[in-house]
Amino acid sequence: MAGRYHEWAHRREVYQTTFHELTHCSDRELADISIARCDIPRIAAEAARMASGGHSR
């Protein structure tokens, strides 16, 4: 049980960090890396999934 919590906490931290960093980019910076602002939540979720080995949804 504790292992699941730590995995969830790690994924949440990765999600929040990625989301925060991308939302603070300017529109120009996002365009330079081919990211639309509306895609930020999806990209953050993918980063969180990858942080846990890509096994959880």
C-alpha positions in Angstrom: 0.0 0.0 0.0 2.8 2.4 0.9 4.5 1.6 -2.4 1.4 2.6 -4.4 1.1 5.9 -2.5 4.7 6.7 -3.2 4.3 5.9 -6.9 1.1 8.1 -7.0 2.9 10.9 -5.2 5.8 10.8 -7.6 3.5 10.8 -10.6 1.5 13.7 -9.1 4.8 15.6 -8.6 5.9 15.0 -12.2 2.5 16.1 -13.4 2.5 19.3 -11.4 6.1 20.2 -12.3 5.5 19.7 -16.0 2.2 21.5 -15.9 3.7 24.5 -14.0 6.7 24.8 -16.2 4.7 24.7 -19.4 2.0 27.1 -18.3 4.7 29.6 -17.4 6.1 29.5 -21.0 5.1 32.3 -23.3 3.0 31.5 -26.4 6.1 32.0 -28.5 8.2 29.6 -26.4 5.4 27.0 -26.7 5.2 27.5 -30.5 8.9 27.0 -30.7 8.6 23.6 -29.2 5.3 22.8 -31.2 3.0 22.7 -28.1 -0.4 24.3 -28.1 -1.5 25.7 -24.7 -4.6 23.4 -24.8 -2.3 20.4 -24.9 -0.4 21.1 -21.7 -2.7 18.9 -19.4 -2.3 16.0 -21.8 1.5 16.4 -22.0 1.8 16.7 -18.2 -0.3 13.5 -17.9 1.9 11.7 -20.4 5.0 12.8 -18.5 3.5 11.5 -15.2 2.7 8.1 -16.9 6.2 7.8 -18.3 7.7 8.6 -14.8 5.9 5.5 -13.5 7.1 3.3 -16.3 4.1 4.0 -18.5 2.0 1.3 -16.8 -0.8 3.2 -15.1 -3.6 5.3 -16.5 
